[in-house]
């Protein structure tokens, strides 16, 4: 997961195969209609959408790599929303 000044990016990667299984960002066509920003409200929306997309791809459990970001604010909200959406960390 990565936050920039304007957007949020999240992906599920298969480290063994070295490929991305699920990718979602605030620039996605469906999410773009909601005019998401890199803020807490958008992090929650994206977390739920990411969990839904991951579950549709057959992913039920993930390891959360926050890329060195402290676990608070947008990062925590995204993770909590993904858990609410059904992903297990």
C-alpha angles and dihedrals in degrees: 000000000000134000123202126183090271110019146037123223127191133175141173113221131193099220093192094055094032095229138119114249100182131012127181133165139169088260092066112125095244094043094043089068087063091055094229120194132191094274139111096268091051092046089058093048092048092046092056092044091048092051090050093050092046092050090049088055090052097257114137102159132039141174109236114228110183093186093240095307116139114258100248140082115015094002093054093043091051092050093046091049092049089052090050087051090058107266117134118218 
